[in-house]
């Protein structure tokens, strides 16, 4: 077996790994880069040669290039859990809409500059529809055969609804097992169950997003969020929460709802300014089989929600939110502020000292979110220079990723001594995590570079 690292190698996004066995070629994830100009570069392989794509979960940095793969000739199977497949339908269609709009904007820009150069989108809604026809939905825990000598099984990664680690057993002389961690959730994440996997593998490809950090406890983070809301409202401002539509938004709504039920916050107006988040929330509710016990109890209560929750659909509804000067929590995408409606709300609130921006997820290098977290004095937003004067809160305990101790606990479950490939982390983070893995577990480790190939 040969493994090639096409993405998420010494970087956080663009997850894509290729396996080659007996002339057959398989991808694990086919993700898009966030905050990078290289997302449109050619695939480093011929898409029609790929037989199967396994998806660990629906986030765009793991699934977002699948429609382009189809656009360029892929006609194989796309294998994912039931919830991942359902979430991919809405997320990839939303992504296609963004690609089409961006291409239209760039084409108009070229025309204004006197260049008759038409910009093609990375993919279209038609490409997404063709991709959706190729999905095969699977459940956790069931061992399946892809072809003779190649079996696989999904286990719960505890990251978002339907997220999975993938265990692959293959025969290459002798039988070997390789485990792809996907994104490993932290224990006690709202709604979804804790991560789970088998205790034996020969090789492990694992993420390291927070491989050199420790999160605050969830209860500390909940208390910090409640205090940020109370203090912001007392100053006469709004709370903005940049959040990915799938996973983080549902967790934050669950937490705010619980805070109000417990009377730690007064009933509050929460504006979810994302049609995609509304659709994703419906899919979450439709898949209670993935919930943990606490979430099941809360969702089954008959007394209704405690939040004054407002979902916005149209651009006009979104614009009306900007007339609200205080007392609102505004949740909008994207989570790293690289696009979406959050940029408009930042334009209206980021310069106001009475407001707060609450980051509840990782901010990759080069993104607008990272610049705000790093307290740059001004940022460029929608053609304007905007001062960063709002209070900035970074609450790591809401991350859907495990921190260093939780990643070490996940890796330490393996009873034997697997060879470990550390991916999906900024270079310094991945190297720091490698050092800890070697010191504490004594494992053979690699931090692959993009394009690097290993025989396993």
N, C-alpha and C positions, 0 to 999 in steps of 0.2 A: 504494500500500500504506500502511496505517495500522498503527501499533504502539502498544498501550496497556500500561502497566506496572502490573499489579495487585498485585504482591508482590515481595519481595526488592529493594525500591527504598529505598535508604538504610537497609537492614536486611539481616540475614544469611539469614533463613528465609522460608518462604512463597513460594517461587519460582513465578511465574505471569505469562506474557506473552501478549497476544492480538494476532493478526494479522488484518486485514480486507482482503480483495482481491476486487473484483468481486462484492460482496455475500456472500462466503463468509468464515466466521469460524473461525479455528484457534487453539488454545492450544499454547504450548510450556511444558510443566510445569504442574502443578496441585498445589502443595505446601502442607503444613500449617505453621503457625507453632509454634516451640518456645518454651516459657517465656513464652507470651503469653496474655492473657485474650480476645483478639479472634479466636481461631480459629473461633468459631461465628458470626461476623457473616455477613450474606447475601453471596452472590456479587455482584460488580458487573456482572454480565451475566446473560442468561437462558440457563441450561444447555441447553435444547433447541435453541437457535440455533447452538450450537457444532457444527461438522461433524467435526473431527478434533482429537485431543490427541496431541502428540508428547511423549515422556518422554525426558529426557537420561539419567536413571538412577533407581535404585530407592529411594534414600534418601527418608524420609518427608517431609522438607521440600521435596521435588520431586514426589512422587507421592501424598502422603497424603490429598489431598482428592478424588481421582478417584472413590472410591465414593460420596461425597456428591454429586458432579456427576451420577452415574448415578441416585442416589436422587431428584434433583430434575429428572430428565427427559432427560439426555443419552443419546443412542442412536447416536452416531457411532463412529468408529474410534479406537482407542488404539494408537499406533504406537511400537514400542520395539525395542531389540535383543533377541536371543533370551535372553541371560542376564538382562537387566533384566526381561523378562516373567516369567521363572522366579522371580527374587527378589521381584518384586512380589506374586506369589501368596502367599508365606509372610508377607511384611512387612505387607501390607494386611489379611490375616486376623488377624494379631496385633494390628494397630492397631484393628480392629473389636472384638476382644475387650476391649481397653482402653476403647474408647468405651462399650461396653455395661456394663462393670463400673462405670465412672465415673458413668454415668447412674443405675444402680441405687443407688449410694452416695448420690448427691445426692437421689434420691427419698426414700430412708429418712431422710436428714437433714431434709428438708422435713416429713415426717410427724412426726418427733420434735419439731419446732418448732411443730406444730399447723397446718401448711399442707398442704392436700390437692393439692399441685402435683406432677404427674408430669414428670420430666425425660426427654426423648427423647435417645437417643444421636445423635451426628453422623451415624453410619451403622452398619449391622449387617453380620454375616457374609453375610447374603443379598444385601446391596448389593454386597459384594465379589465374590461369585460371579457376579452379573450383569455387573459390570465386567470380570471375567476373560474372559467370553465375547466381549468386544469387542476383545481384544488382537490385533494383527497383528505377528508377529515378523519382524525384518529383520536382515541381516548388515552388518558394516562394509563400506564402500567401494562398494556398489552403488547407482547412481543410479536412483531410482524416480520415477514420475509420480503425483502426487496427483490432479490434474485438469489440463486443458490450460492451459499457461502457468505451471504450478507444479510444480517438481521438487525433490527433496530427497535427501540422502545423509548417512548416519551415519559419523563417523570416531572413532577411539579417543581418548577424553579422558584415559586413564591414571589415573583416580581410584579406581574400584572395578570389580569384575567387570561387564563390559557397559556401563560408563559411556561416554557419547558426547557429542561436539560434533555439532551439526546444521547442515549447509550447505543453505540454501534458495535456489534460483534461481527468479525470478518475472519475468513480463513485465507491466510497468505503463507502457505506452508503449515504453520500451526495456527490455532484459533487465538485471536487477540481481541481486546476490547478497547475502544476509544470513547471517551465521554466528552461531549461539548457542553459546557456549563450553561450556555446562554447567559442572560443577565441574572445573577443570583440575588434574590430578595432577602431582606433582613427579616429576622424573626419578629413576629408581632405586627407585621404590616397590616393596616386596616383592610378588611374585606377578604383578601385571599389567604390561603393556607400557607404554612411555613414550607421552606424548601425541603425536598426529599430526593434521595438518590441511592443507588446501590453502593455496596461497600468495597467493590473490587474493580479495578481497571488497570490496563497496561499503560495507557496514555490518557492525559487529561488536557483539554484546551479550555482554559478558564479565564473569565474576565477579571479585571483589576481596577475598575473605575475608581473605587475608594480604597485601593490597596495600601495607601500610606496614611490613612486617616481613621479616626474614631468618630462615630456619630454620638450626639447626645441621645439620652434615652427618649423613647417616644413620649413618655409622660412629661419630661422636661420640655420637649419640643411643643407639645400641646399647650403647656402652660405659657411658653414664650409666644406662641401664636395668639393665645387669648389676651395676653398683656399688650402685644402689638396692636391688636384691634381696639382694645379699651383706650390705650393712650392716644392712638391716632384720632379716634372719634372725639376724645376730650379736647384735642387741639383743633378740631374742626376740619379734619381732612378725610380723605378716602384711603382705603387699603387696596393696592393692586397686587395680584398674585399671578405672575406669568406661569403658565402651567400647560403641560402637554394634555391634549384633549382626552387621551386614553391612559388610564391608570392614575396619574397624580390628581387630576380634577375630581375623580370619583372618591379618592381617599380624602381630599380636603373637604369635600361636601359632607362626607360621612363624619369627619372630625368636627366640623362646625355644627352639624346637626346634633351631635352628641353633647357638645359644649352648651348648647342652648337647652337641650333636654335636662341637663344636670344643673341648669341655672347659673353656670359659670360665665355665660354671656347672655345679655338680653336678646330677645328676638331681633334679628338683623336682616337687612336687605342684601341679598347676594345676587349679583348679576353674572351669569355665565354667558359670556359673549363669544359663543362658539357653537354654530349649528352642529359641527362634528362632535363636540363634547356631549350635546344633547342626545345624538344618535348613539354614541358610545355608552352613555349612561343607560339607555334602553337595553342595549346588549348585555350590560352588566346585570341588570335586573332579570333578564331572560335566562341567565346562567347561574342560578343559585347553587348548582352542584359544585361550583368552584369556590364557594364562600367558606370562611371559617365559621366556627360556632357562634361567636359574638355577633358577626355580621348577620348571620341567619336570624338570630333573635331580634335584632334591631329592625331588619327589613320586614319581619313578620308582624311587628306591632301594628295594631289596628287604629292607633290614634293619629295617624298622619304625621307629616314632617313638622319640624319646629322652625325651620327657616322660612323666611319670605323669599322664595327662590324665583328668579326671573331668567328664563332662557330667551336669548335674542336670536332672531333668524335673519332679518333684513339688515342691510347697511344703514338704513334710516333709524332702526331701533338701536343699533350700535352707537350711532352719532348722538342720539338723545341722551345716552348715558353720560356723555361729556358735559352736559349741563348740570349734572349733580356735583355739588361742591363739597359735600361732607356726608358722612354716615353710611357710605356704601362700600361693600367689598366687591371688587371687580376681578373676576377670574377670566383670563383670556389667553389664547395661544399666540405665538408659540412659546414653549417652555424656556428656550434660550433667547427669546426676543428677536429671532432672525427674520420673522415675517409675521403675518397674521394681524389680528385686530389689537393685540397688546401694544403695538407700536403707536397707534393712535391715542390710546389711553395714557401711555407714557408721555407723549407730546403734551397732553393737557394736565398732567399731574406731577411729572418728575421734577419740575422746577419749583414746586410748592413745598416749603419746609414743613407744613402741617401734615403732609401726606406721608405714607409709608409704602415702600416696595418690599414685598416679602418673597424671597426666592426659596423654593422648597425642593429644588432639584439641581443636579450638576450643571455647571455652565462651562462649556468647552472653550478652549483657547481660541481667540479671534472672534467670538460672538459678541453681540451687543450686550447680552446679559452678563458676560464675563467682565466687560468694560465697566458696567455699572457696579458690579460686586467689587471690582478693584478700585472703586471710588475715583474714577476719572472725573475731572472737574466739569467737563462738557462732553456730550456725545452728539453725533449727527443722526437726526431722526426726520425722515420724510422731507428731506431737502432743507432742514433747518438745524441750527446749532442750539441745543437745549442744555441748560445748566442742570447738574445733578445736585439738587438741594433737598430732596425728600430723604427721609430716614430709610436706610437700607438694612434689612434683616435677612440673614442667611441661616435657615433652619434646617440643618442636615438630617435631623431625625425623621423628617418626612420623606427622605429619599427612599425610592423603591429598591435601591441597591444595598446590599450588605456592606458593612465597613470592614476594615482590616481584620479585627478579631472574628467576625462572622465568616469572612472568606476563608480564614485559616481553619475555623471549625468545620466548614463544609469540606475543605480539602483533607483535613485530618481524619475524616470518617473512613477514607479508603484504608483497608487493612494491610494491603500490600504497599509497595513503593512505586507508584506510577511515575512515568516521565511526564513533566508538566510543561506545557506551552502557555505562556502568559500573554494575554491579548487584551484588547478593549480597555486600554488605559493610556493616559499621556505617558510619554517615554520615561520621565523621571519617576512617575508613580509606579509604572510597571517594573522598573529596575529596583526601586525601593522594596516592592512587594517580593520580587525574586530573592532579594537578600534575606528577608524574613523567612521565606519558605525554606531556603537552604539552611539557615541557622536553626530553625525550630523543628523542621521535619526531615532535613537531610536528603531532600529529593534532587534528582537530576532535573534541571530547569533550562528553558530557553525563552528569550524574549525576541520573537521573530521580527525581522524587518519586512516591509511590504515587498512581495515578490519572492521571498525566501521559500525554499523547498526542502522537505525532510522526507527520508524513507523511514517508515514505521512498521 
